[in-house]
Amino acid sequence: MFPLKRNYLKLICTKHVLFVTFVIILYKLYKAPNEAVQAIHQENDDNASSNGDNQQREVQRTQINSLRMACARLKQDVEKAQEPWIVQYLLSSPYDLHAIMKPTAQTNMHVSWRHRLAWCVPYKSGSESVRYLIRSAVEENGKELELDEDVVHNLDEFIKVIQVREPLERLLSAYRFIFETKSTIDKKLTDRIVKVFPNLATAKNSVGSEIPSFLQFIKYLGDKESWDKSIFNSGTAIHWLPQFVQCNPCDPTYQPDYLVHLDESWIEHTKYILGSVGIDTNRTFYLLNPTPGGYSSDPHIIRKYYSQISEEDLEKIYFLYKPDFLLFNFDFKSFLNK
């Protein structure tokens, strides 16, 4: 009887082992294709990421090389002071062209010490957005804003970034921000502009206060008789101060590793740079401090305002911001075609 029982138990165990083996084989047959598919997806993601990074590197390499050549040419032209527009700019412009020979100001610089990242942004070129991104990435609350002169000249080991915006788009953004949306207007500047062009119609801001129209504003900026350095370089006027004055790309102590344009490529380039220094980019990217009524980069808004401006007046504005156009590779004519 016992031998029969032992044989029966062996039979049961054998069947159990065969069943378990069968299940394992089925699991492997199911798992293998899925692992292969996952591996393919991962490889595709890695390749896409690698291709994206390579593309970003190539774009930045091209932009930085172009910027450095433009700096060399402009510095040489300023030193020689022979080009007619250079001579005129040096003699009459309210802005200091020699700023390209001077160290970068610390006013517009945002620094993450932990990530060894320095990001210079002129006003109305996305400065609030960059301030938020840098601050949110730093554990030491606010430390990225504590700068002194020694620090500005000791950024050799930092990744350095300059962010800029199309000059005429930025000028429109500054006008809308300063005059149209602020409840407290710069009365001194407003009165001055209106007084210079009393025959042109004024406008109203969001709270009904009288403000210079965009046409008055543009004519004022282009009027040589109105070029007062004390007014053009301080107060609310810093919002349309040329970008090369605020973030000098030609300063040997702050030669940028990256140049970022505030346009449709801004998020892509910003994510790449932040990721390259170890800052988490798994977040929502958006521009802070937008102007009510739509972004000033909107072609419809650009046409609404600039259609009022004559070609002659636009040429005068181009002259003021010509260094920005040349250094940062912006195209004046393409802007007019928007």
C-alpha positions in Angstrom: 0.0 0.0 0.0 2.8 2.4 0.9 4.6 2.0 -2.4 1.4 2.8 -4.2 0.9 6.0 -2.1 4.5 7.0 -2.8 4.0 6.5 -6.5 0.8 8.6 -6.4 2.6 11.4 -4.6 5.4 11.4 -7.1 2.9 11.6 -9.9 1.2 14.6 -8.3 4.5 16.4 -7.7 5.6 15.7 -11.3 2.3 17.2 -12.6 2.8 20.2 -10.3 6.3 20.8 -11.5 5.2 20.5 -15.2 2.4 23.0 -14.5 4.7 25.5 -12.8 7.2 25.1 -15.6 4.5 25.7 -18.2 3.4 28.9 -16.4 7.0 30.1 -16.2 7.5 29.5 -19.9 4.2 31.4 -20.7 5.3 34.3 -18.5 8.7 34.5 -20.2 7.1 34.4 -23.6 4.8 37.2 -22.6 7.4 39.3 -20.8 10.2 39.1 -23.4 8.3 41.0 -26.2 7.1 43.6 -23.7 10.7 44.1 -22.4 11.8 44.3 -26.0 9.2 46.9 -26.8 10.0 48.9 -23.6 13.7 48.7 -24.5 12.9 50.0 -28.0 10.8 52.9 -26.6 13.6 53.7 -24.1 16.2 53.7 -26.9 13.9 55.9 -29.0 13.5 58.3 -26.1 17.2 58.3 -25.5 17.9 58.9 -29.1 15.3 61.7 -29.3 16.8 63.3 -26.2 20.3 63.0 -27.6 19.3 64.3 -31.0 17.5 67.2 -29.3 20.6 68.0 -27.2 22.8 67.8 -30.2 20.6 70.2 -32.1 20.5 72.6 -29.1 24.3 72.5 -28.9 24.6 73.3 -32.6 22.2 76.2 -32.4 24.0 77.6 -29.4 27.4 77.1 -31.0 26.3 79.1 -34.1 24.7 81.9 -32.0 27.7 82.3 -29.7 30.2 82.3 -32.6 28.1 84.9 -34.4 27.9 87.0 -31.2 31.6 86.9 -30.6 32.4 88.0 -34.2 29.8 90.8 -33.9 31.4 92.0 -30.6 34.9 92.0 -32.2 33.7 94.0 -35.2 31.7 96.5 -33.1 34.6 97.0 -30.6 37.0 97.7 -33.5 34.5 100.1 -35.1 34.0 102.0 -31.8 37.8 102.2 -31.2 38.4 103.5 -34.7 35.3 105.8 -34.7 35.3 106.1 -38.5 32.0 104.5 -39.5 29.4 107.4 -40.0 26.7 105.8 -37.9 29.3 105.0 -35.1 30.4 108.7 -35.1 26.8 109.9 -35.0 26.0 107.5 -32.2 29.0 108.5 -30.1 28.2 112.2 -30.6 24.5 112.3 -30.2 22.9 109.2 -28.9 21.6 109.3 -25.3 23.1 105.7 -24.8 26.7 105.0 -24.2 28.2 102.9 -27.0 31.3 102.5 -24.9 29.3 100.2 -22.6 30.5 97.3 -24.8 34.0 98.0 -23.3 32.8 98.0 -19.7 32.1 95.1 -17.3 28.6 93.7 -17.2 26.3 95.4 -14.7 25.1 93.3 -11.8 21.7 94.8 -11.7 20.2 92.4 -14.2 22.1 89.3 -13.2 20.5 86.3 -11.5 22.8 83.7 -10.0 22.4 80.2 -8.6 25.5 79.5 -6.5 24.7 75.9 -6.1 24.4 75.2 -9.8 27.2 77.6 -10.9 24.8 79.4 -13.2 24.6 83.1 -14.0 21.8 84.5 -16.1 21.7 88.2 -17.3 18.3 89.5 -18.5 17.5 93.1 -19.4 14.2 94.5 -18.3 11.2 93.5 -20.5 13.1 90.5 -21.9 11.7 87.9 -19.5 13.5 89.0 -16.4 10.7 88.1 -14.0 10.4 84.6 -15.5 14.1 84.0 -15.1 14.2 85.4 -11.6 11.4 82.9 -10.7 13.1 79.9 -12.3 16.5 80.7 -10.7 15.0 81.4 -7.3 12.8 78.3 -7.3 15.9 76.1 -8.1 17.9 77.4 -5.2 17.6 76.0 -1.7 19.2 79.0 0.0 16.2 81.4 -0.2 17.2 84.5 -2.1 20.9 83.9 -2.1 21.1 84.1 -5.8 20.4 87.8 -5.7 23.1 88.8 -3.3 25.8 90.1 -5.6 28.7 92.4 -5.2 31.3 93.7 -7.6 33.9 91.0 -6.7 31.4 88.3 -7.5 30.5 89.7 -10.9 34.2 89.5 -11.9 34.6 86.0 -10.5 32.3 83.9 -12.6 35.0 82.0 -14.5 33.6 78.6 -13.3 30.0 79.6 -13.9 27.8 78.8 -16.9 26.9 82.3 -18.2 23.7 83.1 -20.1 22.4 86.3 -21.7 18.7 86.5 -22.6 17.4 89.1 -25.1 14.3 90.1 -27.0 13.6 91.5 -30.4 14.3 95.3 -29.8 11.1 96.7 -31.3 8.9 94.1 -29.8 10.5 94.8 -26.4 10.0 98.5 -26.9 6.3 98.0 -27.5 6.1 95.7 -24.4 7.8 98.4 -22.3 5.3 101.1 -23.6 2.3 99.0 -22.8 3.6 98.0 -19.4 4.7 101.5 -18.2 1.9 103.6 -19.7 -1.1 101.5 -20.4 -1.3 99.1 -17.5 0.3 100.8 -14.5 -2.2 102.7 -12.3 0.6 105.0 -11.1 2.1 106.6 -14.2 5.4 108.5 -14.5 3.8 111.9 -14.6 7.1 113.7 -15.2 7.9 111.7 -18.3 4.3 111.7 -19.4 4.1 115.5 -19.2 7.4 115.9 -21.0 6.4 113.7 -23.9 3.0 115.3 -24.3 4.5 118.7 -24.1 7.0 118.0 -26.9 4.2 116.8 -29.3 1.1 118.7 -28.2 -0.5 118.5 -31.7 -0.6 114.7 -31.6 -3.5 112.9 -29.8 -2.9 111.4 -26.4 -4.3 108.1 -25.2 -5.9 106.7 -22.0 -4.6 103.9 -19.8 -6.6 101.2 -18.1 -7.8 103.5 -15.3 -8.6 106.4 -17.6 -5.6 108.6 -17.0 -4.1 110.5 -19.8 -0.9 109.0 -21.3 1.3 109.6 -24.3 0.0 107.7 -27.4 2.3 105.1 -28.9 3.0 107.6 -31.8 4.0 110.3 -29.3 6.2 107.9 -27.4 8.0 106.7 -30.6 8.4 110.3 -31.9 9.8 111.4 -28.5 12.4 108.6 -28.5 13.4 109.4 -32.1 13.6 113.2 -31.5 17.3 114.2 -31.1 16.2 117.4 -29.3 14.6 115.3 -26.6 17.7 113.1 -26.0 18.4 113.7 -22.4 20.8 111.1 -20.9 19.6 111.7 -17.4 16.0 110.8 -18.4 16.8 108.1 -21.0 19.0 106.1 -18.6 17.1 106.1 -15.3 13.6 105.7 -13.8 11.0 104.0 -15.9 13.2 104.5 -19.0 15.3 101.5 -17.9 12.6 99.3 -19.3 13.6 100.3 -22.8 17.3 100.9 -22.2 19.2 99.0 -24.9 20.0 95.5 -24.0 23.7 95.7 -24.7 23.9 98.4 -22.0 22.2 96.2 -19.4 23.8 92.9 -20.3 27.1 93.5 -22.2 27.9 90.4 -24.3 31.3 91.7 -25.2 32.7 91.9 -21.7 35.6 89.4 -21.3 34.6 88.6 -17.8 31.1 87.7 -18.8 31.4 86.1 -22.3 28.1 84.1 -22.4 28.1 80.3 -23.0 24.5 80.6 -24.1 22.4 83.2 -25.8 18.7 82.9 -25.4 16.1 84.8 -27.4 12.7 85.4 -25.9 10.6 83.9 -28.7 8.9 80.7 -29.5 12.2 78.8 -28.8 12.5 80.2 -25.3 11.1 77.2 -23.4 13.2 74.7 -25.4 16.4 76.5 -24.9 15.8 77.3 -21.2 15.0 73.7 -20.4 18.2 72.6 -22.1 20.4 75.1 -20.2 18.7 74.3 -16.8 19.0 70.6 -17.4 22.7 71.0 -18.3 23.5 72.3 -14.8 21.4 69.8 -13.0 18.2 71.8 -12.4 15.0 69.8 -12.6 13.0 70.8 -15.7 10.0 68.7 -14.9 7.8 71.8 -14.3 5.5 74.1 -16.2 7.3 76.9 -18.0 5.4 80.1 -18.6 6.2 83.8 -18.9 5.4 85.9 -15.8 4.2 89.5 -15.8 2.3 89.4 -19.1 0.7 92.6 -20.4 -3.1 92.5 -20.2 -4.7 92.3 -23.6 -2.2 89.9 -25.1 1.5 89.4 -25.5 3.4 92.1 -27.4 4.9 89.4 -29.6 1.5 88.7 -31.1 1.7 89.9 -34.8 -1.8 91.4 -34.6 -0.8 93.5 -31.6 2.5 94.5 -33.3 0.6 95.6 -36.4 -2.0 97.5 -34.4 0.7 99.7 -32.8 3.5 99.9 -35.4 1.1 100.6 -38.3 0.8 104.1 -36.9 4.5 104.7 -37.2 6.1 106.1 -40.4 9.1 104.5 -42.0 11.1 107.6 -41.2 10.3 107.4 -37.4 11.1 103.6 -37.4 14.5 104.3 -38.9 15.2 106.7 -36.1 14.3 104.1 -33.5 16.4 101.5 -35.4 19.3 103.8 -35.0 18.9 103.9 -31.2 18.8 100.2 -31.0 21.2 99.3 -33.8 23.9 97.8 -31.5 21.2 95.4 -30.2 20.3 94.4 -33.7 23.9 93.9 -34.7 25.1 92.1 -31.6 22.2 89.7 -31.1 21.5 89.0 -34.7 18.0 90.5 -35.0 16.7 91.5 -38.4 15.0 94.9 -38.6 13.4 94.3 -42.0 11.9 91.0 -41.0 10.2 92.6 -38.0 8.6 95.2 -40.3 7.1 92.3 -42.3 5.2 90.8 -39.3 
